Amino acid sequence: AKKAGIHVTAEVSPHHLILIDEDIPEDFGFWKMNPPLRGREDREALIEGLLDGTIDCIATDHAPHGLEEKSQSFMKSPFGIVGSETAFQLIYTHFVETGRFTLEQVINWLAVKPAEIFGLNAGTLTVGAPADVAIFDITKTCTIDKEDFLSKGENTPFIGWKV
């Protein structure tokens, strides 16, 4: 559609860039999301889509649910996982530290492009733009822990991951 000149945008979530269907433990609702996880080839296509511009940005697809909701069987659990609290750390750890993406690309996909898509005067550090800033210590590692989350969400397959 983009090659045909049609104005269309696309996004991808961090969990779809990192996880695949083979990672899903049997009957565990924390892994239920929409769209569902797919295989390695699909994950690679999403990564390539970001790199070639077919996919415009990374969006968290933040869908917070409480532990009780997501502890049900896979079929009974609601769709979605926490995204806001883990997006940057996961993308940085899995793609910048490994040399697959640059930090500048990640900032563009997480902040600049979404602001451009929605016509917002944001996503950059320029005169007149809101000073919407997040500061990360990229030299520090931590373990993803639901106790650190600010939303009601406790539902992420990344609990316990080192980032």
C-alpha positions in Angstrom: 0.0 0.0 0.0 2.8 2.4 0.8 4.5 1.7 -2.5 1.3 2.6 -4.2 1.3 5.9 -2.5 -1.5 5.1 -0.1 -1.2 6.9 3.3 -1.1 4.0 5.7 0.8 3.4 8.9 1.8 0.2 10.7 3.1 -0.6 14.2 4.6 -3.6 16.0 4.8 -4.4 19.7 8.0 -5.3 21.5 6.6 -8.7 22.4 6.0 -9.6 18.8 9.6 -8.6 18.0 11.0 -10.8 20.8 8.7 -13.7 21.4 7.5 -16.6 19.2 4.8 -19.1 19.5 7.2 -21.8 20.5 7.9 -19.8 23.7 4.4 -20.2 25.0 4.1 -22.6 27.9 1.1 -24.9 27.7 -2.2 -23.4 28.9 -0.8 -20.2 30.5 -3.0 -17.1 30.1 -0.1 -14.6 30.5 0.9 -15.3 26.9 -2.5 -14.7 25.4 -2.4 -11.6 23.1 -4.0 -10.4 19.9 -2.6 -10.8 17.3 -1.2 -14.1 18.7 2.5 -14.9 18.6 3.7 -16.5 15.4 6.9 -18.3 14.3 10.5 -17.3 13.8 10.0 -16.3 10.1 7.1 -14.0 11.0 9.1 -12.4 13.8 12.0 -11.8 11.4 9.6 -10.3 8.9 8.4 -7.8 11.5 12.0 -6.9 12.3 12.8 -6.4 8.6 9.6 -4.4 8.2 10.8 -1.9 10.9 14.3 -1.7 9.3 13.0 -1.1 5.8 10.2 1.3 6.8 7.2 -0.8 6.0 6.4 -0.7 9.7 6.5 2.9 11.1 6.8 2.5 14.8 6.9 0.4 17.9 3.8 0.6 20.1 3.4 -1.0 23.5 0.0 -2.5 22.9 -0.3 -1.9 26.7 -3.2 -4.1 28.0 -3.0 -4.3 31.8 -4.8 -7.0 33.5 -4.7 -8.2 37.1 -3.1 -11.4 38.2 -6.5 -13.1 38.8 -7.7 -12.4 35.3 -4.5 -13.6 33.5 -4.0 -16.7 35.8 -6.8 -18.4 34.1 -6.4 -21.0 31.4 -5.2 -19.7 28.0 -8.8 -20.0 26.6 -10.4 -18.1 29.5 -7.8 -15.4 30.0 -8.4 -12.0 28.4 -6.2 -10.8 25.5 -3.2 -8.6 26.1 -0.1 -8.0 28.2 1.6 -5.1 29.9 3.7 -3.0 27.6 4.4 0.5 28.9 6.6 -0.6 31.8 8.8 -2.9 29.8 9.0 -1.6 26.1 12.2 0.4 26.1 14.2 -2.0 28.3 13.3 -5.0 26.3 14.0 -3.4 22.9 17.3 -1.9 24.1 18.4 -5.3 25.6 17.4 -7.5 22.7 18.2 -5.2 19.8 20.5 -2.3 20.6 22.9 -4.3 22.9 23.1 -7.0 20.2 23.8 -4.5 17.4 20.6 -5.2 15.5 19.1 -1.7 16.0 20.8 1.6 16.9 19.6 3.7 19.8 18.6 6.4 17.4 16.4 4.0 15.5 14.7 2.9 18.7 14.0 6.5 19.8 12.6 7.2 16.4 10.3 4.2 16.4 9.2 4.7 20.1 8.8 8.5 20.2 9.5 10.5 17.0 7.4 8.5 14.5 4.3 8.1 16.7 4.3 11.8 17.3 4.6 12.5 13.6 1.8 10.0 12.7 -0.6 11.7 15.1 0.5 15.3 14.2 1.8 16.0 17.6 4.4 18.6 18.4 6.3 16.0 20.5 8.8 13.2 20.2 11.8 15.5 19.8 13.9 17.9 21.9 13.3 21.1 19.9 12.4 24.7 20.8 8.7 25.0 21.3 8.0 21.3 21.7 6.9 19.9 25.1 9.8 18.6 27.2 8.4 15.1 27.3 11.6 13.3 28.5 12.4 9.8 29.9 15.8 9.2 31.3 17.3 5.7 31.4 20.6 4.4 32.8 21.6 2.1 30.0 24.5 0.8 32.0 22.3 -0.5 34.8 20.6 -3.9 34.6 17.5 -5.0 36.4 15.0 -7.8 36.5 11.5 -7.2 35.3 9.3 -7.4 38.4 5.5 -6.7 38.5 6.0 -4.9 41.8 7.8 -2.1 39.9 4.8 -1.6 37.5 2.8 1.6 37.9 -0.3 0.4 36.1 -2.7 -2.2 37.4 -1.1 -4.7 35.1 0.7 -7.7 36.4 0.4 -9.7 33.2 3.6 -10.1 31.3 5.6 -13.1 30.2 8.7 -11.1 30.8 8.6 -11.2 34.6 12.0 -12.4 35.8 13.8 -11.4 32.6 17.1 -9.5 33.0 17.2 -6.2 31.1 
